[in-house]
């Protein structure tokens, strides 16, 4: 009877182990399939931009003013299954105007699976005095979790699942009127998670995928703003916000 019980327990344990392995394998495979690649032309323009320095560092993709001397920085977390390089073009204007940008590489292409703290990315630019953290879509949700370790929060087509209403942090939420994923309604519903003085900017004509250069995204709306105008809007709105952030 005892031998039979041991055999049953062993079979159950093996079954559980197999299920766990299959689940882990499935997640690993899913995280690597369908990753949205950076569009080649905007990325080539970034690499040829004489006004910035681009470094493929261990901490992430670092965009810096070519003349150096940056005293403020932005750690930026990509959306789920989006190539980090897809954000280099839309963020290069910030680097041109004096902000060091570190675009992270989330583990398994999903920010929720990346347990690293803010310091793991700010170490790419130790001379920067003031750090904001931001992100697009799911990357923004993760940025909300890291925000208390920085001086400010910037959301691209995203919202918080973390209560920051009493944090006192300066917050900028930039969204798109044509976003079919982080819709204007979803942005409004999550407003209570942010400080009362959080700044909200809705870019007319912008869709979810307008916040990166990786092509159309399933379930999204149709953008009516072109890439150059979108990039200029981001540089203006985010750049002005970051200049007001004090340590």
Backbone torsions as a table, in degrees:
resi	resn	phi	psi	omega
1	UNK	NA	-42.7	179.3
2	UNK	-65.3	-39.8	178.4
3	UNK	-62.4	-41.6	179.2
4	UNK	-63.6	-40.6	178.7
5	UNK	-63.9	-40.9	179.2
6	UNK	-64.8	-38.7	178.5
7	UNK	-64.0	-39.6	179.2
8	UNK	-64.6	-45.4	179.1
9	UNK	-61.2	-42.2	-179.9
10	UNK	-62.8	-42.8	179.1
11	UNK	-64.1	-40.3	178.7
12	UNK	-63.1	-43.9	179.6
13	UNK	-62.9	-41.2	177.1
14	UNK	-63.2	-41.3	179.4
15	UNK	-62.5	-43.6	178.6
16	UNK	-62.6	-43.3	-179.8
17	UNK	-61.2	-41.6	179.9
18	UNK	-65.1	-42.8	178.9
19	UNK	-61.5	-43.5	179.6
20	UNK	-63.1	-45.1	179.8
21	UNK	-61.9	-41.6	179.2
22	UNK	-65.3	-40.0	179.5
23	UNK	-64.8	-45.4	178.8
24	UNK	-63.1	-45.0	178.7
25	UNK	-61.5	-38.8	178.6
26	UNK	-64.1	-42.7	179.0
27	UNK	-64.2	-43.7	179.3
28	UNK	-60.9	-44.8	180.0
29	UNK	-65.1	-45.4	-178.4
30	UNK	-61.9	-37.0	-177.2
31	UNK	-68.9	-20.0	-177.8
32	UNK	-101.1	-12.8	-177.8
33	UNK	-95.7	133.1	176.4
34	UNK	78.7	20.5	175.8
35	UNK	-65.6	130.2	-175.8
36	UNK	-83.2	113.8	-172.7
37	UNK	-78.4	153.5	175.3
38	UNK	-68.5	137.8	176.8
39	UNK	-69.1	133.9	-170.5
40	UNK	-66.3	-38.5	-175.2
41	UNK	-66.9	-48.3	176.8
42	UNK	-61.2	-36.6	-179.5
43	UNK	-67.7	-39.7	178.1
44	UNK	-62.2	-38.1	178.7
45	UNK	-64.7	-36.1	177.2
46	UNK	-63.7	-46.8	-177.1
47	UNK	-66.6	-24.1	179.6
48	UNK	-95.5	0.8	-176.1
49	UNK	-73.1	114.8	-177.2
50	UNK	-74.8	-10.7	-176.7
51	UNK	-86.6	-7.5	-179.4
52	UNK	-134.0	161.8	172.6
53	UNK	-111.6	130.1	-179.5
54	UNK	-112.5	123.4	-179.4
55	UNK	-125.8	129.1	175.7
56	UNK	-90.9	84.6	-172.8
57	UNK	-94.8	169.1	177.3
58	UNK	-61.5	-35.6	-177.4
59	UNK	-75.2	-23.0	-177.7
60	UNK	153.4	-166.8	177.5
61	UNK	-88.1	119.6	-173.8
62	UNK	-107.7	122.7	174.9
63	UNK	-110.8	123.3	-177.5
64	UNK	-131.7	153.2	173.0
65	UNK	-59.7	138.4	-176.9
66	UNK	-62.7	-28.8	-178.5
67	UNK	-88.9	3.1	178.6
68	UNK	71.1	-164.3	174.5
69	UNK	78.1	16.8	-179.6
70	UNK	-74.4	131.6	179.0
71	UNK	-113.4	1.6	177.5
72	UNK	-133.8	151.5	-176.5
73	UNK	-143.7	162.2	177.7
74	UNK	-133.2	118.8	170.0
75	UNK	-89.0	121.9	-174.0
76	UNK	-119.1	128.8	-175.9
77	UNK	-106.5	122.2	-177.4
78	UNK	-66.2	161.2	173.3
79	UNK	-71.6	169.5	-176.6
80	UNK	-61.4	127.7	174.8
81	UNK	57.1	36.8	173.5
82	UNK	-116.3	131.1	177.0
83	UNK	-57.2	125.3	-180.0
84	UNK	-55.0	-32.0	179.9
85	UNK	-63.7	-18.7	-179.2
86	UNK	-67.0	-12.5	-179.5
87	UNK	-102.5	-2.6	-176.7
88	UNK	-64.7	-40.7	-176.1
89	UNK	-68.9	-43.9	-177.3
90	UNK	-72.8	-18.6	-179.4
91	UNK	-102.3	-6.9	-176.4
92	UNK	-64.9	-30.0	179.0
93	UNK	-61.8	-32.5	177.4
94	UNK	-66.2	-41.1	178.3
95	UNK	-66.0	-37.9	177.5
96	UNK	-59.9	-33.4	-175.9
97	UNK	-95.1	7.9	170.6
98	UNK	111.8	11.1	178.1
99	UNK	-107.7	128.8	172.6
100	UNK	-78.9	128.4	-178.7
101	UNK	-116.0	129.5	174.4
102	UNK	-116.5	111.8	178.2
103	UNK	-93.5	118.1	-174.2
104	UNK	-78.4	164.2	172.9
105	UNK	-115.7	91.7	-177.3
106	UNK	-60.2	142.8	176.5
107	UNK	-59.9	136.8	179.4
108	UNK	57.9	21.3	179.7
109	UNK	63.0	19.2	-178.1
110	UNK	-135.6	119.2	-174.1
111	UNK	-59.7	-32.2	-177.6
112	UNK	-66.8	-20.5	179.8
113	UNK	-92.4	4.2	-178.1
114	UNK	-105.5	106.4	-175.7
115	UNK	-86.9	0.4	-174.8
116	UNK	-65.8	144.3	178.6
117	UNK	-85.1	175.3	-176.5
118	UNK	-60.3	-36.0	-177.3
119	UNK	-63.4	-23.6	178.6
120	UNK	-66.1	-19.0	-178.5
121	UNK	-108.5	-35.9	179.8
122	UNK	-67.7	-18.8	178.4
123	UNK	-64.1	-14.2	177.2
124	UNK	-67.8	-20.8	-178.2
125	UNK	-142.0	75.0	-173.4
126	UNK	-64.5	-16.1	-178.6
127	UNK	-85.3	-8.6	179.3
128	UNK	-73.4	133.5	-176.8
129	UNK	-91.1	-36.3	-173.4
130	UNK	-121.4	122.9	-178.6
131	UNK	-118.5	128.0	167.6
132	UNK	-102.7	157.8	174.9
133	UNK	-125.3	141.1	-178.6
134	UNK	-150.2	176.3	178.8
135	UNK	-174.9	165.7	-179.9
136	UNK	-108.5	132.4	173.9
137	UNK	56.2	-122.8	179.5
138	UNK	-61.1	-30.2	175.7
139	UNK	-63.2	-32.4	176.5
140	UNK	-69.3	-36.5	176.7
141	UNK	-61.3	-41.7	176.9
142	UNK	-68.0	-37.4	178.6
143	UNK	-60.2	-35.5	177.4
144	UNK	-59.8	-35.4	179.9
145	UNK	-71.0	-31.5	-178.8
146	UNK	-89.9	-13.6	-172.3
147	UNK	-54.9	-38.7	-179.2
148	UNK	-60.4	-17.5	178.2
149	UNK	-89.4	-2.8	178.4
150	UNK	-116.3	-170.1	-178.8
151	UNK	-102.9	-10.1	-178.4
152	UNK	-165.4	164.7	-178.9
153	UNK	-129.7	134.4	177.6
154	UNK	-126.2	122.6	-179.3
155	UNK	-111.3	130.9	173.3
156	UNK	-109.2	112.8	176.5
157	UNK	48.4	50.4	-174.3
158	UNK	-151.6	177.3	177.8
159	UNK	-158.6	164.8	-174.6
160	UNK	-91.5	143.6	166.8
161	UNK	-107.1	4.9	178.3
162	UNK	-110.5	136.5	-178.1
163	UNK	-78.9	107.7	176.9
164	UNK	-112.0	13.5	-173.2
165	UNK	-60.6	-29.9	-179.6
166	UNK	-104.5	13.7	-174.0
167	UNK	-77.4	-26.5	-175.5
168	UNK	76.3	4.7	-178.9
169	UNK	-71.5	140.9	167.7
170	UNK	-68.2	131.5	-177.1
171	UNK	-132.3	134.1	173.0
172	UNK	-121.4	122.6	176.7
173	UNK	-113.1	115.2	-179.9
174	UNK	-110.4	126.0	-177.0
175	UNK	-133.4	176.4	-178.8
176	UNK	-121.7	141.8	-178.1
177	UNK	-68.0	-23.6	-176.5
178	UNK	-106.4	15.5	-178.1
179	UNK	-68.6	121.7	178.8
180	UNK	-93.2	-3.7	-177.6
181	UNK	-110.8	-67.1	171.2
182	UNK	-88.9	75.9	-172.9
183	UNK	-66.2	159.6	175.7
184	UNK	-54.2	-33.2	179.3
185	UNK	-67.3	-41.9	178.7
186	UNK	-66.1	-40.1	177.0
187	UNK	-59.7	-45.0	-179.1
188	UNK	-66.1	-39.4	-177.9
189	UNK	-65.0	-29.8	-178.4
190	UNK	-93.6	6.1	-177.6
191	UNK	-56.8	-33.1	-175.7
192	UNK	-65.3	-17.7	-179.0
193	UNK	-79.3	-9.1	-175.4
194	UNK	-109.5	159.9	177.3
195	UNK	-58.1	154.3	-176.2
196	UNK	-61.7	-28.6	-178.0
197	UNK	-96.1	14.8	177.1
198	UNK	-57.9	142.3	-178.3
199	UNK	-97.1	130.1	-179.8
200	UNK	-116.9	128.4	177.5
201	UNK	-129.0	121.0	175.3
202	UNK	-104.5	120.8	-179.4
203	UNK	-87.3	118.7	-177.9
204	UNK	-65.0	126.8	177.4
205	UNK	90.6	-5.0	-178.1
206	UNK	-86.3	138.1	174.5
207	UNK	-104.3	-176.4	-178.7
208	UNK	-62.8	-46.0	-177.2
209	UNK	-76.9	-4.5	176.3
210	UNK	-68.2	-16.2	-176.9
211	UNK	-87.3	6.5	174.5
212	UNK	-152.4	175.6	178.5
213	UNK	-118.4	77.6	-178.3
214	UNK	-137.6	13.5	177.3
215	UNK	86.2	-177.2	-178.1
216	UNK	-66.3	155.7	-178.2
217	UNK	-128.2	137.0	-178.3
218	UNK	-57.8	134.9	177.8
219	UNK	85.4	-4.4	-176.6
220	UNK	-83.6	165.1	173.3
221	UNK	-81.4	-178.8	-179.9
222	UNK	-100.8	117.3	-178.4
223	UNK	-71.9	147.5	174.9
224	UNK	-118.7	8.9	177.4
225	UNK	-109.5	139.4	179.7
226	UNK	-84.7	166.5	-173.0
227	UNK	-62.4	-42.6	-177.7
228	UNK	-62.2	-42.5	179.1
229	UNK	-67.4	-39.4	178.5
230	UNK	-62.2	-46.4	-179.9
231	UNK	-61.7	-40.7	179.5
232	UNK	-65.0	-39.4	177.9
233	UNK	-61.5	-45.8	-179.3
234	UNK	-63.0	-44.9	179.4
235	UNK	-59.5	-43.5	-178.0
236	UNK	-68.5	-51.3	-174.4
237	UNK	-69.1	-49.6	-177.1
238	UNK	-72.0	-39.8	179.1
239	UNK	-60.2	-44.5	178.9
240	UNK	-63.3	-40.3	179.1
241	UNK	-63.1	-47.5	-176.6
242	UNK	-66.0	-31.1	178.8
243	UNK	-66.6	-21.5	-179.4
244	UNK	-90.3	-9.7	-176.1
245	UNK	-81.0	126.7	179.2
246	UNK	-109.4	150.9	178.3
247	UNK	-68.0	NA	NA
